[in-house]
């Protein structure tokens, strides 16, 4: 069975999922064996935006999220200070390959959430969603934000 998340709905179907091959700015796709998801995302590409993240929000649509973009791979650590909703944090390397998924980060918790070394992208989505639809290490990210000369899943694919 193939799981596809798009437009805020989770659907189970046997056919191919959405293509979104144009890599529209403000959106991203994730794929893994047995599934694919499409998210509308806000981009946090500078230090100020990364520091604020999703703080002070009391809800987020199921097909929404935020992507944090680093200029060079780094050792990424997050916390949930002033974050009011539980989040899943999906850490990916410079090719867009998911290396770590940290699930159900607790709102307001100051405990560091470690994504490890070599992180170029972090995607935050609603808590528990990654496990429900099957996003795990090894999944691939497709986005216009990923350097297409390094991308594991290119926009043209």
Secondary structure by P-SEA (a helix, b strand, c coil): cbbbbcccbbbbbcccccccccccccccccccccbbbbbbbbbbccaaaaaaccccccccccccbbbbbbccccbbbbbbccccbbbbbbbbccccccccccccccccccccccccccccbbbbccccccccccccccbbbbccccccccccccccc
